[in-house]
């Protein structure tokens, strides 16, 4: 494992949501503390193309059907469509289902039936066998944390509240849900116990065939409890990155791997320069790479003086990020040689042109492009097969 690059200049977002379709990552909403959060504006979307390692804003159609700006929402991909559900703005939460078509770049509001969940934010959502499963979050109507499970049939768009067996996880928000072999694995999050915030480091899974919760007895080195972290699945293992623990007041940048077959946790130590400790970021896996972007981190005194010495906001303690880090799970020999050339600042004039272009893209910050085809050809720099 190797952190191969950090690209600045992407969307500066916190509490956003992201999903991948083919070789692209779509980032929806969130907020930026440096900008006014206007609840009257429609949501913004940015797309990152892994074939040229560049961001651009998405100009979508059917604007009237688009959701408003929000945070704490979820998005899931199903085929070439992305479904957004839940979340809130500064006025209210939502339980409307929105569909974004990644081919036509058009929004639609999807009519649903059945037992529709309460308006909620900080929940999780994932797709298993044609159903979108929603777990937990903070319910606006009840003003309580939830541990209920609802699922939506992505053909009939009928909701149902899922009756489960076994001991469910505690009520929580800002946890993660990961899917391996028809099982939904819940980790982390925050919940209230005896009027105190609690951060649990146990992993619990729901077998969607039996609808039974199970809490495996795990070995290895367990991660600490946290919220607002990210989780991805690679080769049937779960990778947990970053987050925040309200008891210790620590932001995290660690990586832990969970193997469900062995029921073992492993602390990972990738080479390269890792992201700074952060929470409220997003991570997606495409091919053999994890893309981590956005989120917020604590400011030290020097950073505060440099960035916010004239800030009118009181008690400004966090900075929001516009960076994107790429973790290569299995770097090739060619990639390792490129990284050594970059690290040692070696001359590259005599290298083949394709290698020079790759080094250039890996070391040049991302400027928000109006088009992918102006300066950066789609050369599949990470070895990810591009779509037609």
Secondary structure, 3 states (H helix, E strand, C coil): CEEEEEECCCCCCECCEEEEECCEEEEECCECCCCCCCCCCECCEEEEECCCCEEEECCCECHHHCCECCECCEEEEECCEEEEECCECCCCECCCCEEEECCCCEEEECCCEECCCCCEECCEEEEECCEEEEECCEECCCCEEECCEEEEECCCCEEEECCCECCCCCCEECCEEEEECCEEEEECCEEEECCEEECCCCEEEEECCCCEEECCCCEECCCCCCECCEEEEECCEEEEEEEEECCCCEEEEEEEEEECCCCEEEEECCEECCCCCEECCEEEEECCEEEEECCEEECCHHHHHHHHCCCCCCCCCEEECCCEEEEECCCCHHHHHHHHHHHHCCCCCCCCHHHHHHHHHHHCCCCCCCCCCCCCCCCCCCCCCCCC
